[in-house]
């Protein structure tokens, strides 16, 4: 079976059996099986179902890390594909099955070029990207020094169901994806009868004022050239229309594109909610919880990715993004420590990618014909960094 056929078969087997979080035993077993027979030093995680594989080049040189995330989402699949998820309520709605298969492909390609490599390659198969900070945990377990010395360069890619045409790579220097944080607010009042609000302490109007004020704050406290996104995605209060509840709670996701903006909104959002509560004679319990930092591409490495993609696939197959993507990514933790770059790969199932269901949608579909190109780019990035003349 040719490599492309092998990767598509692997991707579809992974898609049928998706797993969530840090414990991915079936996925891990599939990866280990797919890597069997290659000249790799393979280890598995202690606290999570990760796989780390090291390919030793024929001569000494730098260390290049390549990463693919493996976890799925708690989404019920509605896409009409013959290899749909067989696990109720779980779906590879973000394309991580393609990332895993693509990294396996890169391992096969580079293993075949081992004699030409001056240095080592670390393949980072990571669980728990979707909110579990799997990258941080793998860093704690030593993935960045898996080759026996620190990684010198790091690269990864993410498929997109829309946004870009199929087969087109995209990236930019500097901030590529936002930092993420959670804002959790509990407004504490005193319940009572809906007909006599003066005899109660109604938390709902105060919580509503906070939601509105957070949006106003973004538009008035931050430069339009320093994007900040605050979205309240959950709001809960009360049980019946004529009962004033004791409390109202809401949760928001916060996205920023610089550490300074993140630090500022961490302070100001808490102060704002506490102040509004006090103005209503209430109390607010507010938690601002940082999640992933900004994903920042090293400018030189972003240029290297762009040049490599254009050289391998043609100038029309790479686009430099004008703006960062507002999603977040825990590969940011790797890029905080290792010079590198992250890029996107269009995997739209239709020639016109516009308007297709996006990543995380229960109807999201990804064209696995892009697998070989994704694997080729990752392998080529490592091979060029480890070319004898470059070491």
Rosetta blueprint (number, residue, H / E / L):
1 X L
2 X L
3 X H
4 X H
5 X H
6 X H
7 X H
8 X H
9 X H
10 X H
11 X H
12 X H
13 X H
14 X H
15 X H
16 X H
17 X L
18 X L
19 X L
20 X L
21 X L
22 X L
23 X L
24 X L
25 X H
26 X H
27 X H
28 X H
29 X H
30 X H
31 X H
32 X H
33 X H
34 X H
35 X H
36 X L
37 X L
38 X L
39 X L
40 X E
41 X E
42 X E
43 X E
44 X E
45 X L
46 X L
47 X L
48 X L
49 X L
50 X L
51 X E
52 X E
53 X E
54 X E
55 X E
56 X E
57 X L
58 X L
59 X E
60 X E
61 X E
62 X E
63 X E
64 X E
65 X E
66 X E
67 X E
68 X E
69 X E
70 X L
71 X L
72 X L
73 X E
74 X L
75 X L
76 X L
77 X L
78 X L
79 X L
80 X L
81 X L
82 X L
83 X L
84 X L
85 X L
86 X L
87 X L
88 X L
89 X L
90 X L
91 X E
92 X L
93 X L
94 X L
95 X L
96 X H
97 X H
98 X H
99 X H
100 X H
101 X H
102 X H
103 X H
104 X H
105 X H
106 X H
107 X H
108 X H
109 X H
110 X H
111 X H
112 X L
113 X L
114 X H
115 X H
116 X H
117 X L
118 X E
119 X E
120 X E
121 X E
122 X E
123 X E
124 X E
125 X E
126 X E
127 X L
128 X L
129 X L
130 X L
131 X L
132 X L
133 X L
134 X H
135 X H
136 X H
137 X H
138 X H
139 X H
140 X H
141 X L
142 X L
143 X H
144 X H
145 X H
146 X L
147 X L
148 X L
149 X L
150 X L
151 X L
152 X L
153 X E
154 X E
155 X E
156 X E
157 X E
158 X E
159 X E
160 X E
161 X L
162 X L
163 X L
164 X L
165 X L
166 X L
167 X L
168 X L
169 X E
170 X E
171 X E
172 X L
173 X L
174 X E
175 X E
176 X E
177 X E
178 X L
179 X E
180 X E
181 X E
182 X E
183 X E
184 X E
185 X E
186 X E
187 X E
188 X E
189 X L
190 X E
191 X L
192 X E
193 X E
194 X L
195 X L
196 X L
197 X H
198 X H
199 X H
200 X L
201 X E
202 X L
203 X H
204 X H
205 X H
206 X H
207 X H
208 X H
209 X H
210 X H
211 X H
212 X H
213 X H
214 X H
215 X H
216 X H
217 X H
218 X H
219 X H
220 X H
221 X H
222 X L
223 X L
224 X L
225 X L
226 X L
227 X L
228 X E
229 X E
230 X E
231 X E
232 X E
233 X E
234 X E
235 X E
236 X E
237 X E
238 X L
239 X L
240 X L
241 X L
242 X L
243 X E
244 X E
245 X L
246 X L
247 X E
248 X E
249 X E
250 X E
251 X E
252 X E
253 X E
254 X E
255 X E
256 X E
257 X L
258 X L
259 X H
260 X H
261 X H
262 X H
263 X H
264 X H
265 X H
266 X H
267 X H
268 X H
269 X H
270 X H
271 X H
272 X H
273 X H
274 X H
275 X H
276 X H
277 X H
278 X H
279 X H
280 X L
281 X L
282 X L
283 X E
284 X E
285 X E
286 X E
287 X E
288 X E
289 X E
290 X E
291 X L
292 X L
293 X L
294 X L
295 X E
296 X E
297 X E
298 X L
299 X H
300 X H
301 X H
302 X H
303 X H
304 X H
305 X H
306 X H
307 X H
308 X H
309 X H
310 X H
311 X H
312 X H
313 X H
314 X L
315 X H
316 X H
317 X H
318 X E
319 X E
320 X E
321 X L
322 X L
323 X L
324 X L
325 X E
326 X L
327 X L
328 X L
329 X L
330 X L
331 X L
332 X H
333 X H
334 X H
335 X H
336 X H
337 X H
338 X L
339 X L
340 X E
341 X E
342 X E
343 X E
344 X E
345 X E
346 X E
347 X L
348 X L
349 X L
350 X L
351 X L
352 X L
353 X L
354 X L
355 X L
356 X L
357 X L
358 X L
359 X L
360 X L
361 X L
362 X L
363 X L
364 X L
365 X L
366 X L
367 X L
368 X H
369 X H
370 X H
371 X H
372 X H
373 X H
374 X H
375 X H
376 X H
377 X H
378 X H
379 X H
380 X H
381 X H
382 X H
383 X H
384 X H
385 X H
386 X L
387 X L
388 X H
389 X H
390 X H
391 X L
